[in-house]
């Protein structure tokens, strides 16, 4: 498991969803605006998020929009992405796969992913989540496979490290 002890071994630490509440991260990657509203990061990471999440925050929580101004934001739509197979669903439908593309965008040639088991019905915090089910995980696994296969062809190795 990643620990602060080996932090210097990495050029950038990208936290997905609520993991930023447990580990200091350089980047925070999420898809749902509610993640920004409900999670307090340990430090002050840069945000990698879709423009749609920003719009939803404006619509559903206008009183919190001013908080975005405190962060450096890189929108999903602003980065160049590799060419993926035509049958791949949208690469940023889930929070984990965009972190892979952020790493590629930042120039990584190797990515270590900790704890992306993509199974079960528990969220990162151990609580049950209605969005965590086998059909969803299969879709994310398919997206993950297509992204990692494409990145490998581009010379980027992705290692998924599970407990």
ABEGO torsion letter per residue (X at the ends): XBBAAAAAABABBBBBEAAAAABBBABBBBABAAAAAABBBABBBBBBBBAAAAAAAAAABAAAAAAAAABBBBBAAABBBBBBBAABBBAAABAAAAAAAAAAAAGBABBBBBGBAGBEABBAAGBBBAABBAAAAAAAAAAAAAAAAAAAAAGBBBBBBBX
